[in-house]
């Protein structure tokens, strides 16, 4: 991987701290919400060598549901609410990552819904990942129409509720 960003130091591994509700799926806690299109970009990030650390407030059976959802979608987690490598150099409870994707993070691109909480806009996240050379232009161009369809389906469902 070629990390072309002044704030991202190249390293052997690139860790992504990933929220679940409002990020991978729409907000429906304690249930599992609608797919937001995350899976398409996450698969490419994993293929490029990124390691995904689930970073969520879910616990107990809700956490197990989130992990199962990701596993069933083919997303291999490197860690869950903990980066296994960080114990080598810190005792901090904060999940160590090179990049955090979370609907509540300042600056995270969001898709807005009338009368509902927004969710992460994975088309724009994919564009950021491409600009930082974490995915290729071919991968991005393949993912965009799929994510756009998912976003349209969410809007249509919202209009019928």
N, C-alpha and C positions, 0 to 999 in steps of 0.2 A: 504494500500500500504506500502511496505517496501522500503524505499529509502536507497540504499546501495552505497552512493557516498559521499566522504568527502566534496565536494563543494555544495551539495544539502542538505539544512537543511530540516528535516521533518516538515511538517506543515499540518494543517487541509485540505487544498486544494492545488493542484498542478496545476499551470497555465502554459500553453504553448502558447507563442507568435508565431503565424503562418503567414508567408508571403504567398502570393497567386501566382503571376506570377513567373515561374521558380521553384516553390516549390510544389504547389498543381497541377498546370498545366504547360505545356511548355510555353515559351515566345511567345505570339501572341497578346500582348496588341495593340490596345484597345479591341480586341476580346478575346475570351476564348480559350486557347490552349488545347492541348491534355492532357488527364488524365495521371499523372506520377506514379500512384499507391499509392498515398498518402492516399486515402480514406480507404484502407484496414487497415493500421496502425492507422489512426486517430480514426476509430471506436473502435478499441481495447483500445486505450488510454482513450477514453471517457468512455468505459465500466469499466475501472479500476479506474475511478473517476477523471481523469484529466479534466480540463476545458480549452477550446480552445478560445483564444482571437485572432481574425484576426488582423494582423498587416501589413497593406499594404499601398502603395502609391496611390492606386486607390481612386477615389472620384466620386461623382455624380452618373451618370448612370453606369459607369464602376464598381464602388463599389457595387451598387445594383445587377449588373450581377454576381459578385463574390459571394456575400452573397446568391443569389438565387441558384447558382451552388452548393454551399456547402449544402444548405438546401435540395435541390432535391436529393443529394447523401446521405442524412441522417445524416449530420454533424451538430450538434447543437452548435451554437456559444454562448459562455458566454459573449463575448463582441466584439466590433469592433473598432479598433484603440484606445481602451480605456478599461482598466480593471475596472469594476464598483466598486470593493472593494478598489481601491487605494485612492479614495478621502477621505477615513477615516483617512489616515495617511500621505498623501503628496499632494502637488499641482503640482508636476512635470508632464509635458505633455508626458514623455516617458511611453510607455506601460509597466507596471510591469508584469513580468513573471518569472517563475523558470527556464524555458528552452525556447530558441528561435530556431525555425527551419526556415532558410532563405537561399536561394541559394547564397546570397552575403555575408553570415557570414563566417569569417575565420574558416576553419576546417570543414565546412559542407560537407558531402560526396556528390559528384556530379557524374552524368552520363554525359559523353561527347558525343557531336554530331559533325560530320564534318560540318564546315561552318555554324554552328548555335550555339546559346547560350546553355550552359549546363543546366541541371535541377537537382533537388535533387534526389539522389539515395535512394529510400525508403527501399530497402533491407538493406542497411547499416544503415540507420536511425533506422529501426526496430531492428537490432542487438544491436545498442546502447541502445535502449529502453529496450530490454530484459536484457542486462548487468546491467542496473540500476533498474531492477525489476519493470518496468512500464507496461510491457506486459509479458505473459507467453511464455515458449518455444513452447507450443502447438499453441498458436496464431501466433507466428513468423513462425513456420513451415507450417501453413495453408496459411499464406500471401505470403510467398516467391514465390511459383510457379505462383500465380496470378500476382504478381508484375513483375516477369520475363517475363510473356506473354505480359504484357503492354509495357515493355521496348523493347521487340522484335518487337512489332507492330510499335512503334515509329521509330525504326531503319529501318524497311522495308519501312515505309512511306517516311522517309528521302531519301532512295535510289531511290525512284521513282520520286522525285521532282527535 
